[in-house]
Amino acid sequence: MKLSEIETEIESLRKQLVDAYLLSGSINTNEVLEKSRLLDHWLNRYEQSMNKK
């Protein structure tokens, strides 16, 4: 996967996370927690890709 694709995924998940939080009004909903986990996963992939360069 290209670095630009990872960056796009991260940006998309950031927006989804904020939207889920704003809709629910709480950080502890399943959707918000799931988006947060996904964002962590993609940030780790991004970091690993940067370390390979």
C-alpha positions in Angstrom: 0.0 0.0 0.0 1.3 3.4 -0.9 2.0 6.0 1.7 -0.5 8.4 0.1 -3.2 5.7 0.4 -2.5 5.4 4.1 -2.6 9.1 4.6 -6.0 9.3 2.8 -7.3 6.5 5.0 -6.1 8.3 8.2 -7.7 11.6 7.1 -11.0 9.8 6.3 -11.0 8.1 9.7 -10.3 11.3 11.5 -13.4 12.9 10.0 -15.5 9.8 10.7 -14.3 9.8 14.3 -15.2 13.4 14.8 -18.6 12.9 13.2 -19.3 9.8 15.3 -18.4 11.8 18.5 -20.4 14.8 17.5 -23.5 12.7 16.7 -23.3 10.7 19.9 -22.1 13.4 22.3 -20.0 10.8 24.1 -16.5 9.4 23.6 -17.5 6.0 25.0 -19.9 4.8 22.3 -19.0 1.6 20.4 -18.8 3.5 17.1 -16.4 6.2 18.5 -14.2 3.5 20.1 -14.1 1.4 16.9 -13.1 4.5 14.8 -10.5 5.3 17.4 -9.0 1.8 17.2 -9.0 1.9 13.4 -7.3 5.2 13.4 -4.6 3.9 15.8 -4.1 0.9 13.4 -3.6 3.2 10.4 -1.3 5.6 12.3 0.8 2.6 13.2 1.0 1.5 9.6 1.9 5.0 8.6 4.7 5.1 11.2 6.0 1.7 10.1 6.0 2.9 6.4 8.0 6.0 7.4 10.5 4.0 9.3 11.2 1.8 6.3 12.3 4.8 4.2 
